[in-house]
Amino acid sequence: MFPRIFLFTFTMLIGCMAHAETAFRQLTLQKESDRPLNVALWYPTLQSGMPASVGDNIVFIGTQALRDAKPAPGKHPLLLVSHGYGGSWRNLNWLAQRMSAQGYIVAAVDHPGTTTHNRNPKAAQQLWQRPQDLRRTLDAILAAPVLAGEVDNTRIAAVGHSLGGWTVLELAGARFAADRFIADCQNHPVLSSCKLLHTLGIDQPLAAERLAEDARDPRIKAVVSLDLGLARGFTPASLKQISIPVLIMAAQADSDALPAGLESGHLAAFIPAAWQRYIRVEGATHFSFMQLCKPGAAALIEQEAPGEGIVCQDGGTVSRSDIHQHLADEMGAFLQQALALPPRSGDTRLGSSR
């Protein structure tokens, strides 16, 4: 069990932020000229004013935040966010806003080559760069507290959806074997992740060598995977060595192309039980983890990209807003426990909900 003093301290931190507003700013990291990173930041501020809409467009609902406001004083936990293939920082803006309201600094990056506005094939085939994108973002935020506030170095976590889930697991110590993934795709060719094998450069010799490298970042104290893909390329041996808390959230309303049992289930099968919590999210499809769709959005998307209107579909009778509330509650509770004090050997297990 976590000592009461740490839970009390964390609760006080959240309490101090209860009346803070959420601020938002964007920046571009250009330290490496061939891979500039667009970064979105949400963070607590004590300033007030007229909030602006963030991430809103003709099909997706945005959130409200004060643009470029001064960060609130004090140290804050940090949550890094990684989007899925073809997505962007906007996909989890709903989660970023809620976590910032709880006192977190939240940083979401657009991964070159696999983001909405950058489908450069060469960049997409540098899959090993995705974890490094988050590492660069973390370095920049730690080096410049003026951007979003001062980070509590002992309370840094990462969350990712779909390919973003794969990305944050890399930071936790999961190791990817290209040959294992390619062989597995021979048995599961229908998987969406297998259809991206060449697009992501997994079949390229150089990529295979780079993907086998250890991308673990010891500064990351907990990770959350939201219905990830490419999981079956992670070696069981590396998953068994993970020793930070991992929350695995999978879509209950899955499909043959995006089967939770084969993807998220692969993590649950090998990550030590003491370090994981596995949840099948009732009513959620793979796309329920994304932002809210506006009325009529699916039809508009279908007009521009036939077949893509599926991103607005959820499963069963549970609304996406209710799914988001459940997700936020589960993640908030998990991170509060995990970041208060990392579990020691012999501590109470994080548990499982299958």
KEKE-3310 file (N, C-alpha, C; in steps of 0.2 Angstrom, whole numbers, plus 5000, padded with zeros to 4 digits):
npx = (5004:5002:5011:5002:5006:5011:5000:4992:4999:4999:4985:4983:4990:4982:4971:4975:4975:4961:4954:4960:4962:4962:4976:4982:4995:5004:5019:5034:5046:5062:5075:5081:5082:5077:5066:5055:5045:5028:5020:5008:5002:4994:4990:4989:4983:4983:4978:4964:4951:4944:4940:4947:4942:4949:4956:4944:4934:4925:4920:4924:4922:4929:4939:4939:4950:4962:4972:4990:4992:5000:5009:5003:5010:5022:5026:5021:5013:5017:5010:5013:5007:5003:4998:4987:4990:4989:4983:4982:4987:4975:4967:4966:4962:4951:4954:4966:4962:4954:4964:4973:4965:4965:4977:4988:5002:5000:5007:5006:5011:5013:5017:5029:5025:5016:5005:4990:4992:5005:5010:5022:5031:5044:5047:5037:5041:5051:5049:5054:5057:5047:5045:5057:5052:5044:5053:5061:5051:5049:5061:5062:5052:5055:5067:5062:5053:5045:5036:5025:5025:5033:5039:5036:5048:5047:5035:5030:5022:5015:5003:4995:4986:4981:4993:5000:4999:5008:5019:5021:5023:5035:5043:5042:5049:5047:5052:5054:5053:5056:5056:5049:5036:5033:5033:5022:5012:5009:5001:4990:4984:4974:4974:4974:4986:4995:4993:5000:5013:5023:5021:5025:5038:5043:5048:5060:5077:5086:5077:5072:5084:5085:5073:5074:5082:5084:5072:5068:5064:5070:5064:5050:5037:5025:5013:5000:4990:4980:4970:4980:4990:5001:5006:5010:5022:5031:5043:5040:5049:5054:5043:5040:5050:5046:5044:5036:5021:5007:4993:4981:4970:4957:4946:4930:4920:4926:4935:4938:4949:4954:4957:4955:4959:4970:4979:4980:4978:4990:4999:4994:4996:5009:5016:5021:5009:5009:5012:5002:4986:4972:4959:4943:4934:4918:4906:4915:4923:4937:4939:4932:4940:4944:4941:4926:4912:4904:4886:4881:4893:4899:4893:4898:4912:4912:4909:4921:4931:4927:4922:4929:4921:4919:4926:4918:4909:4902:4901:4887:4876:4881:4886:4898:4903:4900:4908:4921:4920:4921:4934:4942:4940:4945:4958:4963:4962:4971:4983:4985:4987:4999:5008:5010:5019:5031:5027:5034:5044:5033:5023:5005:4996:4992:4981:4967:4955:4946)
npy = (4994:5011:5024:5034:5047:5051:5050:5060:5071:5072:5073:5086:5093:5092:5098:5111:5115:5115:5127:5132:5138:5130:5131:5134:5131:5131:5124:5123:5111:5112:5107:5096:5097:5090:5083:5091:5095:5096:5102:5102:5110:5108:5116:5120:5136:5152:5163:5172:5174:5176:5160:5151:5141:5125:5113:5111:5108:5105:5093:5087:5090:5103:5108:5120:5133:5144:5153:5153:5157:5162:5150:5141:5142:5132:5114:5101:5086:5077:5073:5064:5063:5052:5050:5040:5030:5041:5051:5065:5077:5082:5071:5066:5077:5079:5072:5078:5090:5087:5081:5091:5100:5094:5097:5093:5095:5093:5086:5084:5077:5079:5065:5065:5059:5050:5057:5067:5079:5076:5065:5060:5048:5043:5048:5041:5028:5028:5022:5019:5032:5037:5035:5042:5055:5058:5058:5069:5079:5079:5082:5096:5102:5100:5108:5121:5128:5140:5138:5129:5127:5121:5105:5090:5080:5067:5062:5058:5053:5043:5042:5033:5031:5017:5016:5025:5019:5008:5016:5022:5011:5007:5016:5012:5000:4989:4979:4978:4966:4965:4953:4944:4950:4951:4937:4933:4940:4933:4923:4931:4939:4948:4958:4975:4982:4973:4977:4988:4985:4987:5001:5007:5003:4992:4980:4984:4982:4991:4997:4987:4984:4996:4996:4986:4991:4997:5007:5012:5024:5030:5040:5040:5035:5028:5021:5022:5012:5014:5004:4998:4995:4984:4977:4963:4962:4964:4957:4943:4942:4955:4961:4955:4960:4973:4985:4996:5004:4999:5003:4995:4998:4992:4990:4985:4982:4976:4972:4960:4965:4974:4967:4966:4955:4950:4960:4971:4961:4953:4961:4960:4946:4945:4955:4958:4953:4961:4973:4978:4983:4978:4982:4980:4991:4995:4996:5002:5006:5004:5017:5025:5031:5042:5060:5069:5067:5078:5081:5073:5071:5059:5057:5068:5065:5053:5058:5064:5054:5039:5026:5030:5036:5028:5032:5039:5030:5021:5007:4996:5003:5013:5030:5040:5051:5046:5035:5042:5048:5037:5032:5043:5043:5031:5032:5043:5039:5028:5034:5043:5034:5027:5037:5043:5036:5024:5007:4995:4980:4967:4975:4979:4972:4980:4975:4968:4969:4960)
npz = (5000:4997:5006:5018:5018:5006:4998:5004:5001:4987:4986:4991:4982:4971:4976:4978:4964:4961:4959:4948:4931:4914:4904:4887:4874:4859:4851:4841:4840:4834:4835:4828:4812:4802:4807:4813:4827:4831:4845:4857:4872:4887:4903:4920:4926:4935:4930:4923:4911:4894:4888:4874:4860:4857:4846:4839:4825:4809:4811:4823:4841:4851:4865:4879:4883:4890:4880:4879:4892:4908:4917:4931:4948:4957:4958:4945:4941:4926:4910:4896:4879:4866:4849:4838:4822:4809:4816:4827:4839:4843:4845:4858:4865:4874:4885:4889:4893:4904:4913:4914:4922:4934:4938:4931:4920:4902:4888:4871:4856:4838:4828:4815:4799:4803:4806:4805:4796:4791:4781:4776:4768:4770:4783:4790:4789:4799:4811:4824:4828:4835:4850:4853:4849:4860:4870:4866:4867:4881:4886:4882:4889:4902:4902:4900:4910:4909:4899:4902:4915:4931:4932:4941:4944:4948:4945:4932:4918:4904:4890:4877:4862:4852:4839:4847:4859:4858:4856:4869:4877:4873:4879:4892:4892:4884:4870:4853:4841:4824:4816:4823:4823:4809:4806:4814:4807:4796:4801:4805:4795:4793:4803:4807:4810:4804:4791:4790:4789:4779:4777:4789:4788:4794:4788:4783:4783:4790:4798:4806:4814:4821:4828:4837:4847:4864:4870:4882:4895:4910:4917:4915:4924:4924:4913:4901:4891:4877:4869:4860:4845:4835:4845:4846:4841:4852:4862:4873:4883:4885:4889:4901:4909:4912:4924:4929:4934:4923:4914:4905:4893:4884:4870:4872:4862:4850:4834:4820:4814:4823:4836:4853:4861:4855:4854:4865:4874:4873:4879:4892:4895:4897:4904:4921:4934:4945:4941:4932:4926:4919:4908:4900:4891:4892:4879:4871:4855:4845:4841:4850:4860:4855:4851:4854:4842:4831:4828:4813:4809:4805:4792:4785:4785:4778:4765:4761:4763:4760:4770:4781:4791:4801:4812:4821:4826:4840:4851:4856:4868:4875:4877:4869:4876:4889:4889:4889:4901:4910:4906:4910:4924:4927:4923:4930:4943:4943:4939:4950:4960:4955:4953:4965:4973:4967:4966:4977:4978:4984:4987:4987:4974:4958:4952:4942:4929:4920)
capx = (5000:5006:5011:4997:5008:5011:4993:4989:5003:4996:4978:4983:4992:4976:4966:4977:4973:4954:4951:4964:4960:4966:4979:4985:4999:5008:5026:5037:5053:5066:5082:5083:5079:5074:5060:5052:5039:5022:5018:5002:5003:4989:4993:4985:4985:4979:4975:4957:4949:4939:4944:4946:4941:4955:4955:4937:4933:4918:4917:4925:4921:4935:4939:4940:4956:4965:4978:4996:4992:5005:5008:5002:5016:5023:5028:5015:5014:5017:5007:5015:5002:5005:4992:4988:4992:4985:4979:4985:4987:4968:4963:4965:4961:4946:4958:4971:4959:4952:4970:4976:4960:4967:4984:4994:5004:4999:5010:5004:5015:5012:5023:5030:5024:5010:5000:4985:4995:5011:5010:5028:5032:5051:5046:5033:5045:5056:5044:5058:5058:5041:5047:5061:5048:5041:5059:5063:5046:5050:5067:5061:5047:5059:5072:5059:5047:5041:5031:5019:5026:5038:5037:5039:5052:5046:5028:5030:5018:5014:4998:4995:4981:4983:5000:5002:5000:5014:5025:5023:5026:5042:5046:5042:5054:5045:5057:5050:5057:5053:5055:5043:5030:5032:5030:5015:5007:5008:4995:4985:4985:4968:4975:4975:4993:4999:4992:5004:5020:5028:5020:5029:5045:5045:5051:5066:5083:5088:5072:5072:5089:5083:5067:5076:5085:5080:5070:5066:5066:5068:5060:5043:5035:5019:5011:4993:4989:4973:4968:4986:4991:5008:5008:5012:5029:5034:5045:5038:5055:5055:5036:5041:5054:5043:5043:5033:5014:5004:4986:4980:4963:4955:4939:4925:4917:4932:4933:4943:4955:4957:4955:4958:4962:4977:4983:4980:4979:4997:5002:4991:4998:5016:5018:5019:5003:5010:5013:4997:4979:4969:4951:4939:4930:4911:4904:4920:4926:4944:4939:4929:4945:4946:4937:4918:4910:4898:4880:4881:4900:4901:4891:4903:4918:4911:4909:4928:4935:4923:4924:4932:4916:4919:4929:4912:4905:4904:4898:4882:4871:4885:4888:4905:4904:4900:4914:4926:4920:4924:4941:4945:4940:4950:4965:4964:4963:4977:4989:4986:4991:5005:5013:5012:5025:5031:5026:5040:5043:5029:5017:4999:4996:4988:4974:4965:4948:4945)
capy = (5000:5018:5027:5039:5054:5053:5051:5066:5076:5072:5076:5093:5096:5092:5103:5118:5116:5115:5133:5134:5137:5126:5135:5130:5134:5126:5126:5118:5109:5111:5105:5092:5101:5085:5081:5096:5092:5101:5100:5105:5109:5110:5116:5124:5143:5155:5168:5171:5178:5172:5154:5149:5134:5121:5107:5111:5109:5104:5086:5086:5095:5104:5110:5127:5134:5151:5153:5156:5160:5161:5144:5141:5141:5125:5108:5098:5080:5078:5067:5064:5060:5050:5048:5034:5031:5045:5055:5071:5079:5083:5065:5065:5084:5079:5069:5083:5096:5085:5080:5098:5103:5090:5099:5090:5097:5088:5087:5080:5078:5076:5061:5066:5053:5046:5061:5069:5084:5074:5058:5059:5040:5042:5049:5036:5022:5028:5020:5020:5039:5039:5036:5048:5061:5060:5060:5076:5084:5079:5086:5103:5105:5101:5113:5128:5129:5145:5135:5126:5126:5117:5098:5086:5074:5060:5061:5059:5047:5043:5038:5033:5027:5014:5016:5028:5014:5005:5021:5023:5004:5007:5020:5008:4995:4984:4978:4976:4962:4965:4947:4941:4953:4949:4930:4933:4943:4927:4920:4935:4945:4953:4963:4982:4983:4970:4980:4994:4983:4991:5008:5009:5002:4986:4975:4986:4980:4996:4999:4981:4985:5002:4995:4982:4995:4998:5014:5014:5031:5029:5046:5038:5031:5025:5022:5020:5010:5014:4999:4998:4990:4982:4974:4956:4962:4965:4951:4941:4943:4962:4963:4952:4964:4979:4986:5002:5003:4999:5002:4993:4999:4989:4991:4979:4981:4976:4969:4956:4969:4977:4962:4967:4949:4949:4966:4972:4954:4951:4964:4957:4940:4944:4960:4955:4955:4966:4980:4980:4983:4977:4984:4980:4997:4993:5000:5006:5003:5007:5024:5028:5034:5049:5066:5068:5069:5083:5078:5073:5071:5053:5058:5072:5061:5048:5061:5066:5048:5034:5021:5033:5038:5023:5035:5042:5025:5017:5000:4996:5009:5018:5036:5042:5055:5042:5031:5046:5049:5031:5032:5048:5041:5025:5034:5047:5035:5024:5038:5046:5029:5025:5042:5045:5032:5018:5001:4991:4973:4965:4979:4976:4972:4984:4971:4967:4969:4957)
capz = (5000:4997:5013:5018:5018:4999:4995:5007:4998:4981:4986:4993:4976:4967:4979:4976:4958:4960:4956:4942:4924:4910:4898:4881:4870:4854:4849:4837:4842:4828:4836:4823:4807:4797:4810:4818:4831:4833:4852:4861:4879:4892:4909:4925:4926:4939:4926:4921:4905:4890:4885:4867:4858:4856:4843:4836:4818:4807:4813:4830:4846:4854:4872:4880:4887:4890:4876:4881:4899:4913:4921:4939:4952:4960:4953:4943:4937:4918:4906:4889:4875:4859:4845:4834:4815:4805:4820:4829:4846:4844:4846:4865:4868:4879:4891:4891:4896:4911:4917:4916:4927:4940:4940:4927:4913:4897:4882:4865:4850:4832:4826:4808:4795:4805:4809:4800:4791:4788:4779:4773:4768:4773:4790:4793:4790:4804:4817:4830:4831:4839:4857:4853:4849:4866:4874:4865:4870:4888:4887:4881:4894:4908:4901:4900:4914:4907:4894:4905:4922:4933:4932:4947:4940:4951:4943:4924:4915:4896:4888:4870:4859:4845:4838:4852:4865:4856:4858:4876:4880:4871:4884:4898:4891:4879:4865:4847:4836:4818:4813:4826:4820:4802:4806:4817:4802:4792:4804:4807:4790:4793:4808:4804:4811:4799:4785:4790:4790:4775:4778:4794:4787:4799:4784:4781:4787:4795:4803:4811:4819:4826:4832:4842:4852:4870:4871:4889:4898:4917:4919:4914:4930:4923:4906:4900:4884:4875:4863:4856:4840:4835:4852:4845:4840:4858:4864:4879:4888:4887:4893:4908:4913:4914:4932:4931:4933:4917:4914:4899:4892:4878:4867:4873:4856:4845:4828:4818:4812:4829:4841:4859:4864:4852:4855:4872:4878:4872:4885:4899:4895:4899:4909:4927:4936:4950:4938:4927:4927:4912:4908:4894:4892:4890:4874:4867:4849:4844:4840:4856:4864:4851:4853:4852:4835:4831:4824:4806:4807:4801:4785:4782:4784:4772:4759:4759:4764:4761:4775:4787:4795:4807:4818:4825:4829:4846:4852:4861:4870:4879:4873:4869:4882:4895:4889:4891:4908:4913:4905:4914:4931:4928:4922:4935:4949:4942:4939:4957:4964:4952:4953:4972:4975:4963:4970:4979:4978:4989:4989:4985:4966:4955:4951:4935:4928:4914)
cpx = (5004:5005:5006:5000:5009:5005:4990:4993:5000:4989:4978:4985:4986:4971:4968:4975:4966:4951:4955:4960:4964:4969:4981:4989:5002:5015:5029:5044:5057:5073:5085:5079:5075:5067:5058:5046:5034:5020:5013:5003:4996:4992:4989:4988:4980:4976:4968:4956:4944:4943:4942:4945:4947:4953:4948:4938:4926:4916:4919:4924:4928:4934:4940:4946:4959:4972:4984:4996:4998:5004:5007:5009:5016:5024:5021:5017:5014:5014:5009:5009:5004:4999:4993:4990:4987:4981:4983:4984:4979:4964:4961:4964:4956:4950:4963:4968:4957:4958:4973:4971:4962:4974:4990:4996:5004:5003:5009:5008:5012:5018:5023:5029:5018:5005:4996:4988:5002:5011:5017:5030:5039:5050:5042:5037:5051:5052:5048:5059:5052:5042:5052:5058:5046:5047:5061:5058:5047:5056:5066:5056:5051:5064:5069:5053:5042:5035:5025:5020:5031:5036:5040:5042:5050:5039:5027:5027:5017:5008:4997:4989:4983:4990:5004:5003:5006:5020:5026:5025:5033:5046:5046:5046:5053:5050:5053:5055:5053:5051:5049:5036:5028:5030:5023:5010:5005:5002:4989:4985:4979:4969:4977:4983:4997:4999:4997:5012:5025:5027:5025:5037:5048:5049:5057:5072:5085:5083:5072:5078:5088:5078:5069:5080:5081:5079:5067:5069:5064:5065:5052:5042:5029:5017:5003:4992:4982:4972:4974:4986:4999:5010:5012:5019:5034:5036:5042:5043:5055:5048:5037:5045:5052:5042:5041:5025:5011:4997:4984:4972:4961:4948:4935:4922:4922:4930:4939:4949:4958:4955:4959:4962:4969:4982:4985:4981:4986:5001:5000:4994:5005:5019:5016:5013:5003:5011:5008:4990:4976:4961:4949:4934:4923:4909:4909:4922:4933:4944:4935:4934:4947:4941:4930:4917:4904:4892:4881:4889:4902:4899:4896:4910:4918:4912:4916:4932:4930:4926:4927:4927:4915:4922:4924:4908:4907:4900:4892:4878:4875:4887:4895:4907:4904:4906:4920:4926:4923:4931:4945:4945:4945:4957:4967:4966:4970:4983:4990:4989:4998:5010:5014:5018:5025:5031:5033:5039:5039:5023:5011:4999:4991:4981:4973:4957:4947:4938)
cpy = (5006:5021:5033:5046:5056:5054:5058:5072:5077:5075:5083:5096:5097:5097:5110:5120:5117:5121:5136:5133:5132:5131:5131:5134:5129:5129:5121:5117:5108:5110:5101:5094:5096:5082:5086:5093:5097:5098:5105:5104:5112:5111:5121:5132:5146:5162:5167:5175:5174:5166:5154:5142:5131:5114:5106:5112:5106:5098:5084:5091:5096:5105:5117:5128:5141:5150:5157:5160:5159:5154:5145:5140:5134:5120:5104:5091:5081:5072:5068:5060:5058:5047:5042:5036:5036:5050:5061:5072:5080:5077:5064:5072:5084:5076:5074:5088:5093:5083:5086:5101:5099:5092:5096:5095:5092:5090:5082:5082:5075:5072:5062:5059:5049:5050:5064:5074:5082:5067:5056:5051:5039:5043:5043:5029:5022:5027:5021:5027:5041:5040:5041:5055:5063:5062:5067:5081:5084:5083:5094:5106:5105:5107:5120:5128:5134:5143:5133:5125:5121:5109:5094:5080:5067:5058:5062:5052:5048:5039:5039:5029:5024:5013:5020:5024:5010:5010:5021:5016:5004:5011:5016:5002:4989:4985:4975:4972:4961:4958:4943:4944:4951:4941:4929:4935:4938:4923:4924:4941:4950:4959:4970:4984:4979:4973:4986:4992:4986:4998:5011:5007:4996:4981:4978:4984:4985:4997:4993:4982:4991:5000:4990:4985:4996:5006:5016:5020:5030:5035:5045:5033:5027:5026:5019:5018:5010:5010:5000:4993:4989:4978:4967:4956:4963:4958:4949:4943:4950:4964:4961:4956:4971:4980:4993:5000:5004:4998:5001:4993:4996:4990:4985:4977:4981:4973:4964:4959:4972:4973:4964:4961:4948:4954:4968:4966:4952:4955:4961:4950:4939:4949:4957:4958:4961:4973:4982:4980:4983:4978:4984:4986:4995:4998:5003:5002:5006:5014:5028:5032:5041:5054:5065:5071:5074:5079:5078:5072:5065:5054:5062:5069:5056:5051:5062:5059:5042:5028:5024:5036:5033:5026:5038:5036:5022:5011:5000:5002:5014:5024:5037:5046:5051:5038:5036:5048:5043:5031:5037:5046:5036:5027:5039:5044:5031:5028:5041:5041:5028:5031:5045:5042:5026:5012:4998:4984:4971:4969:4976:4977:4977:4981:4971:4967:4966:4956)
cpz = (5000:5003:5012:5016:5010:4996:4998:5003:4991:4981:4987:4986:4971:4969:4978:4969:4956:4957:4950:4936:4920:4904:4893:4877:4865:4853:4845:4839:4835:4829:4831:4817:4802:4801:4815:4821:4833:4840:4854:4868:4883:4899:4914:4925:4931:4936:4924:4914:4900:4886:4877:4865:4855:4852:4840:4829:4816:4809:4820:4835:4850:4861:4873:4885:4886:4886:4879:4888:4903:4917:4928:4942:4955:4955:4952:4940:4930:4915:4899:4885:4868:4855:4841:4827:4812:4809:4822:4837:4848:4847:4854:4869:4874:4886:4893:4895:4903:4915:4919:4922:4934:4942:4936:4921:4908:4891:4877:4859:4844:4829:4818:4804:4796:4808:4803:4794:4789:4787:4775:4773:4772:4781:4794:4794:4795:4811:4824:4833:4835:4846:4858:4853:4856:4871:4873:4868:4878:4890:4887:4886:4901:4908:4901:4904:4912:4902:4897:4912:4924:4934:4938:4943:4942:4949:4936:4921:4907:4895:4880:4868:4852:4844:4844:4858:4864:4858:4865:4880:4878:4877:4891:4898:4887:4873:4859:4843:4829:4815:4816:4824:4813:4802:4809:4812:4797:4794:4805:4801:4790:4798:4804:4805:4806:4792:4784:4790:4786:4776:4783:4794:4791:4795:4781:4786:4792:4800:4808:4816:4824:4830:4838:4848:4858:4870:4878:4892:4905:4920:4919:4920:4930:4916:4906:4892:4882:4868:4858:4850:4840:4841:4851:4843:4846:4860:4871:4885:4890:4891:4900:4912:4915:4921:4934:4930:4926:4917:4906:4898:4885:4876:4868:4866:4850:4839:4826:4816:4818:4835:4848:4862:4861:4853:4862:4876:4878:4878:4892:4900:4898:4904:4916:4931:4942:4947:4933:4930:4920:4913:4901:4895:4888:4885:4869:4861:4849:4844:4845:4860:4861:4854:4851:4845:4835:4827:4817:4804:4803:4793:4781:4780:4778:4765:4756:4759:4765:4765:4781:4792:4802:4813:4823:4828:4835:4846:4857:4862:4874:4875:4873:4875:4889:4895:4891:4898:4912:4912:4909:4921:4932:4928:4928:4942:4949:4943:4946:4961:4962:4953:4960:4974:4971:4968:4971:4979:4985:4991:4986:4977:4964:4953:4944:4935:4921:4912)
residu = (MET:PHE:PRO:ARG:ILE:PHE:LEU:PHE:THR:PHE:THR:MET:LEU:ILE:GLY:CYS:MET:ALA:HIS:ALA:GLU:THR:ALA:PHE:ARG:GLN:LEU:THR:LEU:GLN:LYS:GLU:SER:ASP:ARG:PRO:LEU:ASN:VAL:ALA:LEU:TRP:TYR:PRO:THR:LEU:GLN:SER:GLY:MET:PRO:ALA:SER:VAL:GLY:ASP:ASN:ILE:VAL:PHE:ILE:GLY:THR:GLN:ALA:LEU:ARG:ASP:ALA:LYS:PRO:ALA:PRO:GLY:LYS:HIS:PRO:LEU:LEU:LEU:VAL:SER:HIS:GLY:TYR:GLY:GLY:SER:TRP:ARG:ASN:LEU:ASN:TRP:LEU:ALA:GLN:ARG:MET:SER:ALA:GLN:GLY:TYR:ILE:VAL:ALA:ALA:VAL:ASP:HIS:PRO:GLY:THR:THR:THR:HIS:ASN:ARG:ASN:PRO:LYS:ALA:ALA:GLN:GLN:LEU:TRP:GLN:ARG:PRO:GLN:ASP:LEU:ARG:ARG:THR:LEU:ASP:ALA:ILE:LEU:ALA:ALA:PRO:VAL:LEU:ALA:GLY:GLU:VAL:ASP:ASN:THR:ARG:ILE:ALA:ALA:VAL:GLY:HIS:SER:LEU:GLY:GLY:TRP:THR:VAL:LEU:GLU:LEU:ALA:GLY:ALA:ARG:PHE:ALA:ALA:ASP:ARG:PHE:ILE:ALA:ASP:CYS:GLN:ASN:HIS:PRO:VAL:LEU:SER:SER:CYS:LYS:LEU:LEU:HIS:THR:LEU:GLY:ILE:ASP:GLN:PRO:LEU:ALA:ALA:GLU:ARG:LEU:ALA:GLU:ASP:ALA:ARG:ASP:PRO:ARG:ILE:LYS:ALA:VAL:VAL:SER:LEU:ASP:LEU:GLY:LEU:ALA:ARG:GLY:PHE:THR:PRO:ALA:SER:LEU:LYS:GLN:ILE:SER:ILE:PRO:VAL:LEU:ILE:MET:ALA:ALA:GLN:ALA:ASP:SER:ASP:ALA:LEU:PRO:ALA:GLY:LEU:GLU:SER:GLY:HIS:LEU:ALA:ALA:PHE:ILE:PRO:ALA:ALA:TRP:GLN:ARG:TYR:ILE:ARG:VAL:GLU:GLY:ALA:THR:HIS:PHE:SER:PHE:MET:GLN:LEU:CYS:LYS:PRO:GLY:ALA:ALA:ALA:LEU:ILE:GLU:GLN:GLU:ALA:PRO:GLY:GLU:GLY:ILE:VAL:CYS:GLN:ASP:GLY:GLY:THR:VAL:SER:ARG:SER:ASP:ILE:HIS:GLN:HIS:LEU:ALA:ASP:GLU:MET:GLY:ALA:PHE:LEU:GLN:GLN:ALA:LEU:ALA:LEU:PRO:PRO:ARG:SER:GLY:ASP:THR:ARG:LEU:GLY:SER:SER:ARG)
# end
